[in-house]
Amino acid sequence: MKKQVFNPYLPLNVYIPDGEPHVFGNRVYVYGSHDEEGGRDFCVLDYEVWSAPVDDLTDWSCPGVAYRANQDPDWTPTRGYAMYAPDCVRGNDGRYYLYYALAGGGLYTGPIHAAVSDRPDGPFRYHGCVRNPDGSPMTDYITFDPAVINDNGVIRLYYGTSLFVSPERLPREGVNDERLHDVITRLFGKKEEELVRPLTHMMWANTVELDDDMLTIRQNPLRIVPGQLDSMGTSFENHAFHEAGSIRKIGGTYYFIYSSQHQHELCYATSDYPDRDFVYGGVIVDNGDIGYRGRTEKDRAMMTGNNHGSIEQINGQWYAFYHRQTHLNTFSRQGCAEKITVHPDGRIDQAEITSCGLNDGPLAARGVYPASICCCLTNGHMPHIGQQDHTDPMPAITHEGEEHFLTGISDGVTVGYKYFAFDGPGTLRITCRGTAEGILSLNLDDRVCSEIAVHPSAEWTAVSGSISANGTHALYFTFHGEGMLDIRELRFDD
C-alpha cells in the first residue's frame, strides 16, 4: 500500500494549531502556534515549522525549534511567556520574516513582534517590534494575530481581534462607548486605562503597510472587517470578525480569512482592494462541520472550539488548513486540512471535514489506522468549549504516554471516518478496552454491516466484524450498552 496522509496530518503527538500554510520554492511550510500535549494553556511551546514537498504531502518533517520565546527581549517567565499564532512572509530582500504576538500577562497591550531568517523554516532571530514612524511601538487598536503578505513588493500587515458577546450579555439599549467599556470590563476584568486602547471601534480587523525595514508602519491602520458590535446591517452580520485573520491574493482579488464570532468556523471576505471594501463571502470550514449540508450547532459532528487557519494552493490544488480540539479542552489543538475549490467567480464552497484531508483521495480500507483520525465523534449533544476543561462526560481524543486513543465512548456515541475506499469483503478489527458491555454497530454510510459484541477488559483487546463493500464509503460505528469504552486503532484485514 502506498504511503498515505490523514487528519491530523502531523504526528499524533505534535500540536501545531493556527496553521498558516505557505509555498516557498518546492515545499509547503506551516507556521503555527505550538500547544503542549495534554496542556493547560495556549501556545506554551516554542515555534516549530513543519514542511513537506509540494508533490508529496505525506512526507512532513521538521528540523527542530525554529524560534524560542526567550529570544524576544520582552519575554519573561510570567509575562510574554509564550507566543501566539504567527505568520511568515518572504521580504523583498529574500529573507523570511516571522510576525507574532507574545502571550500572557499584558494580553492585548503589547506590539506585534518580528523575527527573521535566511531560511523559511529557521532558525529565526529576533528582528524587532512593529513601530510608528517616530520609533514608538505601534499599539493602535488590538495588536493580535498578525497576518502578512508581500503584495508585489508592498508588505502589508493585518491584525486585530473582536470580542464575542452573546446576545443576552449585550446591553438592550445598544452599545456606545460607555456601555462598550462596561462590556469589556465585565468580560476581561480590565479597566480602560489597563487596555491602553481607544474604545471606539477597537474591535475590527486592521491593516497597515510596512516600510523596507519590515517594522515601521507607513500610515495609520485602516479598518477592513467589522467585529460583532459593528456588524449589524452589514454583509458580516452573524459572521462578524472575531480573530485569526489571514490574507491571500488570488488573481486580482484579496481574500481575508478569519475566525468568526462563532469561533469554530473559518470565513472569508473578498475585495478588489487590500485595505477597504471587503464583502462577506461565506464559510470555508468548520471544525464541527456546522453548516455543511445544513448541519446545526446542536448536531455538531465533533466537540468544537476556536479555529484558525488559512488557504493555500499546493501543486495545483487548493486546501484549507484549520485545527481541532482534543483532551476535553482547547489547549491541545491538532492541525487538519481539507481540499477546497476556488470557483472562477471567486466563491469558495464550505469544505466537509474528513479523515483523509491532504490524501490524494480516500484512505485505503486495508492496514492499520489510529482511531483518533476520526472526523466524527459525538454523543448527540457535543459542546463548544472555551478556555477551561469540560467536566461533563463525553467522548474525546486523548493520550497516555505514547498511546493515542478515543475515550469516553458510552451508550449512543458514534465514531466516524470519511472516507475509505473498499475493494470487496474483509474484516475490521477494533482495538479497545474499558468497562463497556454491549454492541458496536458497524455502518457503511447509513447501512448496518455488522454488530460486534464488546465485553469489559482492562487490557487492549481486538474485537472484529465483517465488511463487504466496493467503492468509497464513510465508516461509522455506534456503541449501544453500559459502561465506558476506549478505542485505540482500526485494522482492516482481507
C-alpha positions as CSV (number, residue, x, y, z in Angstrom):
1,M,0.0,0.0,0.0
2,K,1.4,3.4,-1.0
3,K,2.1,5.9,1.8
4,Q,-0.9,8.0,2.9
5,V,-1.7,11.1,4.9
6,F,-4.7,11.7,7.1
7,N,-6.1,14.2,9.6
8,P,-4.3,15.3,11.7
9,Y,-1.6,15.5,9.1
10,L,1.3,15.8,11.6
11,P,2.4,13.1,14.1
12,L,-0.2,12.5,16.7
13,N,2.0,13.9,19.5
14,V,2.6,17.2,17.6
15,Y,0.1,20.0,18.3
16,I,0.5,22.9,15.8
17,P,-2.7,24.9,15.6
18,D,-3.4,28.2,13.9
19,G,-1.8,26.9,10.8
20,E,-0.6,29.4,8.1
21,P,0.4,27.4,5.0
22,H,2.8,29.0,2.5
23,V,4.6,27.5,-0.5
24,F,8.1,28.7,-0.8
25,G,10.1,27.1,-3.6
26,N,9.2,23.4,-3.9
27,R,7.9,22.9,-0.3
28,V,4.8,23.9,1.7
29,Y,5.6,25.3,5.1
30,V,3.1,25.6,8.0
31,Y,3.6,28.4,10.6
32,G,1.5,28.0,13.7
33,S,1.3,28.2,17.4
34,H,2.7,25.2,19.4
35,D,0.5,23.6,22.1
36,E,1.6,21.0,24.6
37,E,0.1,17.5,24.6
38,G,-2.5,17.5,27.3
39,G,-1.6,21.1,28.0
40,R,-3.2,23.6,30.4
41,D,-2.7,26.8,28.4
42,F,-2.4,28.0,24.9
43,C,0.8,28.1,22.9
44,V,3.3,27.3,25.7
45,L,6.0,25.7,23.5
46,D,8.5,27.3,21.2
47,Y,7.8,27.6,17.4
48,E,8.4,24.7,15.1
49,V,8.0,24.9,11.3
50,W,6.8,21.7,9.6
51,S,7.1,21.3,5.8
52,A,6.5,18.8,3.0
53,P,7.4,18.7,-0.7
54,V,4.6,20.2,-2.8
55,D,4.4,16.9,-4.7
56,D,4.3,14.6,-1.7
57,L,2.1,15.8,1.1
58,T,2.6,12.5,3.0
59,D,6.2,13.5,3.8
60,W,6.1,16.1,6.7
61,S,9.2,16.9,8.6
62,C,10.6,19.5,11.0
63,P,14.3,20.4,11.6
64,G,13.7,21.3,15.2
65,V,12.9,24.5,17.1
66,A,12.7,27.4,14.7
67,Y,12.3,30.3,17.3
68,R,12.3,30.4,21.1
69,A,10.1,32.8,23.1
70,N,13.0,33.7,25.3
71,Q,14.8,35.1,22.3
72,D,12.4,38.1,22.5
73,P,13.8,40.8,24.8
74,D,10.2,41.3,26.2
75,W,10.0,37.7,27.3
76,T,9.8,36.9,31.0
77,P,8.7,33.7,32.7
78,T,5.4,35.4,33.7
79,R,4.7,38.0,31.0
80,G,5.1,37.2,27.4
81,Y,5.8,33.6,28.4
82,A,4.6,32.2,25.1
83,M,3.9,33.2,21.5
84,Y,0.5,33.2,19.8
85,A,-0.4,32.5,16.1
86,P,2.4,33.7,13.8
87,D,2.6,34.3,10.0
88,C,5.6,34.5,7.7
89,V,6.4,36.4,4.5
90,R,9.4,36.5,2.2
91,G,10.7,40.0,2.2
92,N,12.0,42.0,-0.8
93,D,15.5,41.2,0.5
94,G,14.9,37.5,0.1
95,R,14.8,36.8,3.8
96,Y,11.9,35.3,5.7
97,Y,10.1,37.4,8.4
98,L,8.0,35.8,11.1
99,Y,5.4,38.0,12.8
100,Y,3.8,37.1,16.2
101,A,2.2,38.4,19.4
102,L,3.5,37.5,22.8
103,A,1.0,35.8,25.1
104,G,0.4,36.1,28.8
105,G,0.4,38.9,31.3
106,G,-0.5,42.0,29.4
107,L,-2.5,40.3,26.8
108,Y,-3.6,42.7,24.0
109,T,-1.3,45.5,25.2
110,G,2.0,44.9,23.5
111,P,3.1,45.5,19.9
112,I,3.5,42.8,17.2
113,H,7.0,41.4,17.1
114,A,9.1,40.1,14.2
115,A,11.9,37.6,13.8
116,V,14.0,37.0,10.6
117,S,15.8,34.1,9.0
118,D,17.6,33.2,5.8
119,R,15.5,30.0,5.6
120,P,11.7,29.6,5.6
121,D,12.0,27.0,8.4
122,G,14.5,29.0,10.5
123,P,16.3,29.2,12.8
124,F,14.9,32.7,13.2
125,R,16.5,35.5,15.2
126,Y,14.7,38.5,16.9
127,H,14.3,41.4,14.5
128,G,12.2,44.0,16.4
129,C,8.7,45.2,17.1
130,V,6.3,46.9,14.7
131,R,6.6,50.6,15.3
132,N,5.3,54.0,14.4
133,P,7.4,56.4,12.3
134,D,8.7,58.1,15.4
135,G,10.1,54.8,16.7
136,S,7.5,54.1,19.4
137,P,5.8,50.7,19.4
138,M,2.7,50.5,17.2
139,T,-0.2,49.5,19.6
140,D,-3.2,51.0,17.8
141,Y,-6.4,49.0,18.4
142,I,-5.8,45.4,19.4
143,T,-2.4,44.1,18.2
144,F,-3.2,40.4,17.9
145,D,-3.0,37.5,15.4
146,P,-0.8,39.1,12.7
147,A,-1.1,38.1,9.1
148,V,1.3,39.3,6.3
149,I,1.6,39.4,2.6
150,N,4.1,40.5,0.0
151,D,1.8,42.2,-2.5
152,N,4.1,42.8,-5.5
153,G,6.7,44.3,-3.3
154,V,4.4,46.1,-0.8
155,I,4.4,44.4,2.6
156,R,1.0,44.5,4.2
157,L,0.4,43.5,7.8
158,Y,-3.1,42.6,9.1
159,Y,-4.1,42.2,12.7
160,G,-6.8,42.6,15.3
161,T,-9.5,40.8,17.3
162,S,-13.0,41.4,18.5
163,L,-15.0,40.3,21.5
164,F,-17.7,37.8,21.1
165,V,-20.6,38.9,23.2
166,S,-23.6,36.6,23.5
167,P,-26.9,38.4,22.8
168,E,-28.1,38.1,26.4
169,R,-25.0,39.9,27.6
170,L,-25.3,42.9,25.2
171,P,-27.0,46.0,26.7
172,R,-30.6,46.1,25.5
173,E,-30.4,49.7,24.6
174,G,-27.4,49.2,22.3
175,V,-23.7,49.8,22.5
176,N,-22.0,53.2,22.8
177,D,-18.5,54.0,24.2
178,E,-19.6,54.0,27.8
179,R,-21.5,50.7,27.5
180,L,-18.8,49.1,25.5
181,H,-16.4,50.0,28.3
182,D,-18.7,48.2,30.7
183,V,-18.8,45.1,28.4
184,I,-15.0,45.0,28.1
185,T,-14.5,45.4,31.8
186,R,-17.0,42.7,32.6
187,L,-15.5,40.2,30.1
188,F,-11.8,41.0,30.6
189,G,-11.8,42.2,34.1
190,K,-9.7,45.2,33.0
191,K,-10.1,48.9,33.2
192,E,-9.9,51.1,30.2
193,E,-6.5,52.5,31.1
194,E,-5.1,49.0,31.5
195,L,-6.2,48.1,28.0
196,V,-4.3,51.1,26.7
197,R,-6.7,51.3,23.7
198,P,-9.3,53.7,22.4
199,L,-12.6,52.0,22.8
200,T,-14.5,53.3,19.8
201,H,-14.5,50.7,17.0
202,M,-11.4,48.9,18.5
203,M,-13.0,45.5,17.7
204,W,-12.1,45.3,14.0
205,A,-9.6,43.7,11.6
206,N,-7.0,46.3,10.6
207,T,-4.2,46.6,8.1
208,V,-1.0,48.7,7.7
209,E,1.8,48.9,5.2
210,L,5.4,48.2,6.4
211,D,8.5,50.1,5.3
212,D,11.6,48.4,3.9
213,D,12.8,47.7,7.4
214,M,9.8,45.3,7.8
215,L,8.9,47.1,11.1
216,T,7.9,50.7,10.6
217,I,4.4,51.4,9.5
218,R,3.8,53.8,6.6
219,Q,0.4,55.1,7.6
220,N,-2.1,54.8,10.4
221,P,-4.0,51.5,10.5
222,L,-7.1,51.1,8.3
223,R,-10.2,49.2,9.4
224,I,-11.3,46.5,6.9
225,V,-13.7,44.0,8.5
226,P,-16.1,44.7,11.5
227,G,-16.4,42.9,14.7
228,Q,-19.7,41.7,16.1
229,L,-20.6,45.1,17.8
230,D,-20.3,46.9,14.4
231,S,-21.6,44.3,12.1
232,M,-25.3,44.9,12.3
233,G,-26.8,45.7,8.9
234,T,-23.6,44.7,7.0
235,S,-22.9,41.6,5.0
236,F,-20.9,40.4,8.0
237,E,-23.9,40.2,10.4
238,N,-23.9,36.8,12.2
239,H,-20.4,36.1,10.8
240,A,-18.5,39.0,12.1
241,F,-14.8,39.1,12.6
242,H,-13.5,37.6,15.9
243,E,-9.8,36.8,15.4
244,A,-7.4,34.7,13.4
245,G,-7.0,37.0,10.3
246,S,-5.1,35.7,7.3
247,I,-4.6,37.3,3.9
248,R,-4.3,35.8,0.4
249,K,-4.4,37.3,-3.1
250,I,-5.9,35.1,-5.9
251,G,-5.7,36.8,-9.3
252,G,-6.7,40.4,-8.6
253,T,-8.9,39.6,-5.6
254,Y,-7.9,39.8,-2.0
255,Y,-9.2,37.2,0.4
256,F,-9.3,37.9,4.1
257,I,-9.8,34.7,6.0
258,Y,-10.8,34.9,9.7
259,S,-12.5,33.1,12.6
260,S,-16.0,34.5,13.0
261,Q,-18.0,35.4,16.1
262,H,-19.0,31.7,16.3
263,Q,-15.3,30.8,16.8
264,H,-15.5,27.3,15.3
265,E,-15.8,28.5,11.7
266,L,-13.3,30.0,9.3
267,C,-14.9,32.5,7.0
268,Y,-13.7,34.6,4.1
269,A,-14.3,38.1,2.7
270,T,-13.2,39.5,-0.6
271,S,-12.3,42.8,-2.1
272,D,-10.6,44.3,-5.2
273,Y,-8.5,46.3,-2.8
274,P,-6.2,45.3,0.1
275,D,-7.4,47.9,2.6
276,R,-11.1,48.6,2.0
277,D,-14.5,47.4,0.6
278,F,-14.4,43.8,1.9
279,V,-17.6,41.9,1.5
280,Y,-18.5,38.7,3.4
281,G,-18.1,35.6,1.2
282,G,-19.0,32.5,3.3
283,V,-17.7,29.8,5.5
284,I,-14.7,27.8,4.3
285,V,-14.5,25.1,7.0
286,D,-16.0,24.5,10.5
287,N,-14.3,22.2,13.0
288,G,-17.7,20.7,13.9
289,D,-18.9,20.5,10.3
290,I,-21.7,23.0,11.4
291,G,-23.4,24.5,8.3
292,Y,-22.2,21.7,6.0
293,R,-25.2,20.4,4.2
294,G,-27.4,22.1,6.8
295,R,-25.8,20.6,10.0
296,T,-26.9,22.6,13.0
297,E,-24.9,23.6,16.1
298,K,-26.8,21.1,18.3
299,D,-25.8,18.4,15.9
300,R,-22.1,19.2,15.6
301,A,-20.0,16.3,14.4
302,M,-17.2,16.9,17.0
303,M,-16.6,19.0,20.1
304,T,-15.9,22.5,18.7
305,G,-13.6,25.2,19.9
306,N,-11.7,28.1,18.5
307,N,-10.5,27.8,14.9
308,H,-7.7,29.4,13.0
309,G,-6.1,28.7,9.7
310,S,-5.9,29.7,6.0
311,I,-5.9,28.5,2.4
312,E,-3.1,27.7,0.0
313,Q,-2.7,26.3,-3.5
314,I,-0.3,23.4,-3.4
315,N,0.7,21.7,-6.7
316,G,-2.4,23.0,-8.4
317,Q,-4.9,22.0,-5.7
318,W,-6.4,24.4,-3.1
319,Y,-6.5,23.4,0.6
320,A,-8.0,24.9,3.7
321,F,-5.9,24.4,6.9
322,Y,-7.6,24.6,10.3
323,H,-7.4,22.9,13.7
324,R,-9.5,20.7,16.0
325,Q,-9.7,20.3,19.8
326,T,-8.6,17.3,21.9
327,H,-8.2,16.3,25.6
328,L,-11.6,17.9,26.7
329,N,-10.2,21.4,26.4
330,T,-8.8,23.8,23.8
331,F,-5.2,23.8,24.8
332,S,-4.1,20.7,22.8
333,R,-5.1,21.5,19.2
334,Q,-4.1,19.5,16.2
335,G,-3.7,20.8,12.6
336,C,-6.0,19.4,9.9
337,A,-6.6,20.2,6.2
338,E,-9.2,19.7,3.5
339,K,-9.4,20.1,-0.2
340,I,-11.4,23.1,-1.4
341,T,-12.4,24.6,-4.7
342,V,-12.0,28.3,-5.6
343,H,-14.5,28.8,-8.3
344,P,-13.9,31.1,-11.3
345,D,-16.3,33.6,-9.9
346,G,-14.3,33.7,-6.6
347,R,-16.6,31.6,-4.4
348,I,-15.3,29.0,-2.0
349,D,-17.7,26.2,-1.0
350,Q,-17.7,25.1,2.6
351,A,-15.4,22.0,2.9
352,E,-16.5,18.9,4.7
353,I,-14.2,17.8,7.5
354,T,-12.8,14.4,6.7
355,S,-10.2,11.8,7.9
356,C,-8.4,11.8,4.6
357,G,-7.6,15.5,4.4
358,L,-4.5,16.0,2.3
359,N,-4.5,12.5,1.0
360,D,-4.9,12.0,-2.7
361,G,-8.4,10.5,-2.5
362,P,-10.0,8.3,0.2
363,L,-7.9,6.1,2.5
364,A,-7.4,2.5,1.5
365,A,-9.5,0.1,3.6
366,R,-6.5,-2.1,4.4
367,G,-3.8,-1.9,7.1
368,V,-3.8,-0.2,10.5
369,Y,-5.1,3.3,11.3
370,P,-5.1,5.3,14.6
371,A,-8.7,5.6,15.9
372,S,-8.0,9.2,16.6
373,I,-8.2,10.2,12.9
374,C,-12.0,10.2,13.2
375,C,-13.8,13.2,11.8
376,C,-17.0,12.4,13.7
377,L,-17.0,11.8,17.5
378,T,-20.4,12.6,19.1
379,N,-22.8,11.7,21.8
380,G,-25.5,13.7,20.0
381,H,-25.0,16.8,22.1
382,M,-21.4,17.8,21.9
383,P,-20.4,21.2,23.3
384,H,-18.5,24.2,22.1
385,I,-15.7,24.7,24.7
386,G,-13.9,27.7,25.9
387,Q,-10.7,28.2,27.9
388,Q,-11.3,25.5,30.5
389,D,-11.6,21.7,30.8
390,H,-15.1,20.4,30.0
391,T,-16.1,18.3,33.0
392,D,-19.3,16.6,31.7
393,P,-18.7,13.1,30.5
394,M,-18.3,13.0,26.7
395,P,-16.1,11.3,24.1
396,A,-12.7,12.9,23.4
397,I,-9.4,12.4,21.7
398,T,-6.7,11.9,24.3
399,H,-3.4,10.1,25.2
400,E,-1.5,8.2,27.9
401,G,2.3,8.0,27.5
402,E,3.0,7.1,23.9
403,E,-0.6,5.8,23.2
404,H,-3.2,8.0,21.5
405,F,-6.8,6.9,21.6
406,L,-10.5,7.8,21.9
407,T,-12.0,7.8,25.4
408,G,-15.4,8.4,27.0
409,I,-17.3,6.2,24.5
410,S,-20.6,5.4,26.2
411,D,-24.1,4.4,25.1
412,G,-25.2,6.2,21.9
413,V,-21.7,7.6,21.0
414,T,-20.9,7.5,17.3
415,V,-17.4,7.5,15.8
416,G,-17.0,8.2,12.1
417,Y,-14.4,8.2,9.4
418,K,-14.6,9.8,5.9
419,Y,-13.6,8.2,3.7
420,F,-12.3,4.7,3.0
421,A,-12.0,3.0,-0.4
422,F,-13.2,-0.6,-0.2
423,D,-12.4,-3.5,-2.6
424,G,-14.6,-6.4,-1.7
425,P,-15.2,-8.4,1.6
426,G,-12.9,-8.1,4.6
427,T,-12.7,-7.9,8.4
428,L,-12.4,-4.8,10.6
429,R,-10.6,-5.3,13.9
430,I,-11.1,-2.6,16.5
431,T,-8.7,-2.5,19.4
432,C,-10.5,-1.3,22.6
433,R,-10.6,-1.6,26.4
434,G,-12.8,-0.4,29.2
435,T,-15.8,-1.3,31.3
436,A,-18.2,-1.4,28.3
437,E,-20.6,-4.3,27.9
438,G,-22.7,-4.1,24.7
439,I,-22.6,-3.9,21.0
440,L,-20.7,-1.8,18.4
441,S,-23.0,-1.3,15.4
442,L,-20.8,-1.0,12.3
443,N,-22.1,1.1,9.4
444,L,-21.0,2.0,5.9
445,D,-22.8,5.3,5.2
446,D,-26.3,4.5,6.5
447,R,-26.1,0.7,6.1
448,V,-25.5,-1.6,9.0
449,C,-22.8,-4.1,8.2
450,S,-22.1,-5.9,11.5
451,E,-22.8,-5.9,15.1
452,I,-19.8,-6.5,17.3
453,A,-20.0,-7.7,20.9
454,V,-17.9,-5.8,23.4
455,H,-17.1,-7.0,26.9
456,P,-15.2,-5.4,29.8
457,S,-11.4,-5.6,29.5
458,A,-8.7,-3.8,31.4
459,E,-6.2,-4.6,28.6
460,W,-6.3,-3.6,24.9
461,T,-8.4,-6.3,23.1
462,A,-9.3,-6.7,19.5
463,V,-12.9,-7.2,18.5
464,S,-13.9,-7.8,14.9
465,G,-16.7,-7.6,12.4
466,S,-17.1,-8.3,8.7
467,I,-17.4,-5.7,6.0
468,S,-18.3,-6.3,2.3
469,A,-18.2,-3.3,0.1
470,N,-16.8,-1.7,-3.0
471,G,-16.0,1.9,-3.7
472,T,-15.8,4.9,-1.4
473,H,-17.8,5.0,1.8
474,A,-18.0,6.7,5.2
475,L,-17.3,4.3,8.1
476,Y,-19.2,4.7,11.4
477,F,-19.7,2.7,14.5
478,T,-22.1,3.4,17.4
479,F,-21.8,1.8,20.8
480,H,-25.0,0.5,22.5
481,G,-24.7,-0.7,26.0
482,E,-23.4,0.1,29.5
483,G,-20.0,1.3,30.8
484,M,-17.3,3.2,29.0
485,L,-15.1,2.3,26.1
486,D,-11.6,3.4,24.9
487,I,-10.7,2.7,21.2
488,R,-7.0,2.8,20.0
489,E,-6.9,1.6,16.5
490,L,-8.6,0.1,13.4
491,R,-7.2,-2.7,11.4
492,F,-8.5,-3.8,8.0
493,D,-7.8,-7.4,7.1
494,D,-8.7,-9.2,3.8
